[in-house]
Amino acid sequence: APRFSQPVAAPQKPHDDRSLTQASFDVHLVDPPLPPALLPRTLGAAPGLTAPGVGAPASSSSHASDGTGKGSGPCALEVGKSAQSVVYVVDRSISMGFHGALARARLEVLASLGRLAPSTRFQIIAYNREAEPMGVDGRYGLLTADLTTLRKVAESVSALRASGGTNHGRALGRAVAFHPDLIYFLTDADDVSLDDVRTVTLLAKRRTVIHTIELIGGGAARANGPLQRLAADNGGTYRRLDPDE
């Protein structure tokens, strides 16, 4: 069961953070840290590239490593040879902590980072109501996939915790502003507004492929929702992942 910094009822994930007050989300969800051995296994050597294409999600995921810095199995967030830049957009709002969604997102991002080619530039935007790129030594633009940078980013990813409300549009807008070849958007709720979908698609100008990952258990993938629309309108794919798989 999740532990909180103070007793409080779990809030519902809001659709519009403009109606929130600071007092509505004054809790910080605490979940177990990643195993210490994960980082050196995943990022212990020069990262490599394992999948062709622009980064279509694989059919399954593996967090194991073969000791070379490359994963030993398929990864849900593959970055192909033709993608020279990628931005990972990770929802870290309070609801992401209740059912292990953020823990799964952290593992998926770490696995993907461990497979990046040295020439690939990347950035991570972990967002709730706020959406800021991850900084490394004062750098907040697209980062180089060298071993030192990857290790520092991996530490920051591992430290991510769930808290606060949600503003999907702000996070996606920040990601598109980097003009990356590829965006991976990970969230636990298909409540992105259609206005946000249209705005992001207009900003992306069909130059950025956007894959959407819904981290939620139970049931089949949604037949037609905003996450599917966002992916389809931007040359990507929608996938539903059970955090407990």
C-alpha positions, 0 to 999 in steps of 0.5 A: 500500500502506498505511504503518504507524508500525512493522512489524506484521502486520495484525490481524483485526477483532475481534468483541468488544473485551473480549478485546483488550489495548492491545498488540494495537492499538498501530499507527496506519494512515496514509493520504493526506489529502484534497485541500486543494481539497476543503473549500472546494469542498464547504463554500465557501458556505452549505450547501443542501438538495437531496433530499426525504424523510427521507434515503433513500440515493441510487443513486450518489454524487458528491463534486464541487461546482458551486461553490455549496456544494451537490454537483453530483450525488447523495449517498449520505447525503442528509438530507431536509427532514423530518429536523431532526437527523442523527448520522453514526456512522463506524467508524474502526477499523484495518480501515477503513484497509486498503482505502480504506473510511475515506477513502470514508466521509470523502468521503461525510460531507463531501459530506452536510455540504455539503448540510445546510440551515442549520436542520439540527443534526448530530453525528459520532461517529467510533469504534473501541473508544471513541465520542465526539462531535466537539467544536467550541469546547467544544460536544459536543451537536448542532451547528448547520450554520452555515458556521464550524462546518461548516468546523471539522468538515470539518477534523476529519473530514479528519484522521480516521485508522484505528486500534484495535479496534471497539465498534459498540454503544457508538457506536450507543448514543451516537448514539441518545442524541442522539434525532436524526431520522436516523442514518447508520451507516458501517462495513466489516464486518457484525459488529454483534451481534444484541444490539446491534441489539435494544438500539439498536432499543429505545433508538431507540423508532422515533423515529430512522431508521437507515440502514446503509452497508457499505463493502466491495468485491466481491460482491452485497449481503448477503441478511440480516445484522445491518446489514440488520436494524438498518436494517429495524427502524428504518425505514431502508435498508441499502446496500453501497458499494465504497470504490473506486467 
